[in-house]
Amino acid sequence: MSTIASPLGDSAIMLRRNFKHTLRNPTAVFNAVLFPVVIMLMFVYLLGDAFSVGVKYVDYATPGMIVLAICYGLGSTATAVNSDMTKGIINRFKVMDVSRGAVLTGQVIASLLNNVIAVAAIAGTAFALGFRPSASPLDWLGVAGMVVLVGFSIGWFTVALGLSAKSVETAGLATVPLIMLPFLSTAIVPAGKMGPGAKQFAEYQPFTPIIETFRGLLTGSVHAGDAIAAIAWCVGIGVVGYLWAIATFKKRA
């Protein structure tokens, strides 16, 4: 077997294993897929008329809910990674001569697949609530690319958090800031409607340009500055997460 085929085959096996574990965990499925839908129904269907954002609220909120859907499944990824590390399964993989890189890559890709399913659920809910985007086919391709880029970069950062945590419980807690950050962005209301301090934080945190890029793509009028900032944040987060994860894995495995 070639040096390339072996890690790819190991990664596919790890992906299948991790995805099956997720499907067998009702809490993980709820957090990753159903809870973002509940959040969207609460903000759009129940509270939507309370927000004045200049456009139909479902059109404004959907891009932010896409990012929320990506973030809400992170806890299960971090705990799964930490569980493998602390319960000795990694040592078993070493005895079986499984590629070390495949163990981490399988977790990241499994997380990305969860993201895609969650985003699809959010999109379906949005259309049911009256979401009617004006995006072109090229814009939709950009939306799909951003979902993959955001999910992949945050996935590596989450894996690094899970590897660095001392226990499964702390691994889950470590992802809470990532889950909460979208609420402190322009996901729910524009930054201009926030109070002092919160407004400035929302304007300069990483999720705001990511959400604004989704918003621009879905309306067919993406702003180049937002797109560049969003891609830069994703690349930066992904590189830091990857290097951190690899270094921690080599140290602890």
ABEGO torsion letter per residue (X at the ends): XBAAAAAAAAAAAAAAAAAAAAAABAAAAAAAAAAAAAAAAAAAAAAAAABBAGBBAAAAAAAAAAAAAAAAAAAAAAAAAAAAAAAGAAAAAAAAGBBAAAAAAAAAAAAAAAAAAAAAAAAAAAAAAGBBBABBAAAAAAAAAAAAAAAAAAAAAAAAAAAABABAAAAAAAAAAAAAAAAABAAABBAAABBBGAAAAAAABAAAAAAAAAAAAAAGBBBAAAAAAAAAAAAAAAAAAAAAAAAAAAAAX
